[in-house]
Amino acid sequence: MAFGKQALKGFVAIEDLPPRVLGYLNAAASANDWREAESLLWRAQVADGDCLQVYYTLYKFYFNHKRLSDAERATCLALDAAARQAGIEADWRLQKKDSCDWSVVSSPQHFYLFSMKALAFIRLRQLRDADAALILAKLREIDPDDSVGSSVIESYAAGALA
């Protein structure tokens, strides 16, 4: 688990992370035990509940450890935080193409789209194909330019269901 500039690309520059959050993320990356890493990641979330990078790291951590329910929970928290910052509804089902300017890449609403994509993938891995299909359809509606690459998940879903 590394937190270099590449890992943060598209969300927040590493130099822009609050120092305390960065400290927790780096400590989690260096942890010898997954339980210790998990605890440090949640400490980072408590230290700054508005830092979207923390939520991304949490849901990737859980996904990589095949803890899909926890990954889903962290992704839903990410959607809530991003929605709050973007001034939009937290429920992805309520989003419309004109809910906000979805095209601004370095924005909470773009992170929201990215987290929707993650949620769709998690639901696929949970064998909740119908739920994933609904999320992917909503992404097609509000992100027709596919700025977060949800078409990759759609292709995966089509192959997995074939």
C-alpha positions in Angstrom: 0.0 0.0 0.0 1.8 3.1 -1.2 0.8 6.7 -1.0 3.1 8.3 -3.5 2.1 11.0 -5.9 0.9 8.5 -8.5 -1.5 6.9 -6.0 -3.0 10.3 -5.3 -3.2 11.5 -8.9 -6.7 12.8 -9.8 -7.9 13.3 -6.2 -5.5 15.6 -4.3 -1.8 16.3 -4.6 0.2 14.7 -1.8 1.5 18.0 -0.8 -2.1 19.3 -0.3 -3.1 16.5 2.2 -3.4 17.7 5.7 -0.1 16.7 7.5 -1.9 14.6 10.1 -3.8 12.7 7.5 -0.7 12.1 5.5 1.0 10.9 8.6 -1.7 8.3 9.2 -1.8 7.2 5.6 2.0 6.8 5.5 1.9 4.9 8.8 -0.9 2.6 7.4 1.3 2.0 4.4 4.2 0.9 6.6 2.1 -1.1 9.0 3.2 -4.7 9.6 -0.4 -5.9 10.2 -3.6 -5.3 8.3 -5.5 -4.6 11.6 -3.0 -1.8 12.5 -3.3 -0.4 8.9 -7.1 -0.4 9.2 -7.0 1.4 12.5 -4.6 4.0 11.1 -6.9 4.6 8.1 -9.9 5.2 10.4 -7.8 7.6 12.5 -7.1 9.5 9.3 -10.8 9.6 8.6 -11.5 11.0 12.1 -8.7 13.5 11.7 -10.3 14.9 8.6 -13.7 13.6 7.5 -13.7 15.9 4.5 -10.5 14.4 3.0 -11.8 12.4 0.1 -8.4 10.6 -0.4 -8.9 8.9 3.0 -12.2 7.4 1.7 -10.6 6.2 -1.5 -7.8 4.6 0.5 -10.3 2.9 2.8 -12.4 1.4 0.1 -9.3 0.3 -1.9 -7.8 -1.2 1.3 -11.0 -3.2 2.0 -11.4 -4.3 -1.6 -7.8 -5.5 -1.8 -8.4 -7.5 1.4 -11.5 -9.0 -0.1 -13.7 -7.5 2.6 -16.4 -6.4 0.2 -19.0 -5.4 2.8 -16.5 -3.1 4.4 -15.4 -1.8 1.0 -19.1 -1.1 0.2 -19.5 0.8 3.5 -16.4 2.9 2.9 -17.6 3.7 -0.6 -20.9 4.8 0.6 -19.2 7.1 3.1 -17.1 8.4 0.3 -20.2 9.2 -1.7 -21.7 11.0 1.3 -18.6 13.1 1.9 -18.2 14.0 -1.8 -21.9 14.8 -2.2 -21.8 17.1 0.9 -18.8 19.0 -0.6 -20.3 19.2 -4.1 -23.7 20.4 -2.8 -25.6 17.4 -4.3 -27.8 14.7 -3.0 -25.9 11.8 -1.5 -28.1 9.1 -3.1 -26.7 8.3 -6.5 -30.2 7.3 -7.7 -31.2 11.0 -7.4 -28.4 12.4 -9.6 -29.2 14.0 -12.9 -27.0 15.2 -15.7 -27.6 18.8 -14.5 -27.2 18.1 -10.7 -23.8 19.9 -11.0 -21.0 20.3 -13.4 -19.7 16.7 -13.6 -17.0 17.6 -16.0 -14.7 19.4 -13.5 -12.0 16.7 -12.9 -10.4 18.0 -9.8 -13.7 18.3 -7.9 -15.8 16.5 -5.3 -18.4 15.6 -7.9 -15.8 13.9 -10.1 -14.7 11.9 -7.0 -18.4 11.1 -6.5 -18.5 9.6 -10.1 -15.3 7.7 -9.4 -16.8 6.3 -6.2 -20.0 5.3 -8.0 -17.8 3.3 -10.4 -16.1 1.7 -7.4 -19.5 0.8 -5.9 -20.6 -0.8 -9.2 -17.5 -2.9 -9.2 -17.9 -3.9 -5.6 -21.6 -4.9 -6.3 -20.5 -7.0 -9.2 -17.9 -8.8 -7.0 -20.7 -9.3 -4.4 -22.7 -11.0 -7.3 -25.3 -8.2 -7.1 -25.4 -7.8 -10.9 -28.7 -6.0 -11.0 -27.6 -3.3 -8.5 -24.3 -2.9 -10.4 -26.3 -2.5 -13.7 -28.4 0.3 -12.2 -25.3 2.2 -11.0 -23.6 1.8 -14.4 -26.8 3.0 -16.2 -26.9 6.1 -13.9 -23.2 6.7 -14.6 -23.9 6.6 -18.4 -26.6 9.2 -17.9 -24.7 11.7 -15.8 -21.2 11.0 -17.2 -21.9 10.4 -20.9 -18.3 11.2 -21.8 -17.2 8.4 -19.5 -14.7 10.6 -17.7 -14.2 8.0 -14.9 -14.0 5.0 -17.2 -17.1 3.2 -16.1 -17.3 1.6 -19.5 -14.4 -0.6 -18.3 -16.7 -1.9 -15.5 -19.5 -2.4 -18.0 -17.3 -4.4 -20.2 -16.2 -6.5 -17.3 -19.8 -7.0 -16.3 -20.8 -8.1 -19.8 -18.0 -10.6 -19.8 -18.7 -11.9 -16.4 -22.4 -12.4 -17.2 -21.7 -14.1 -20.6 
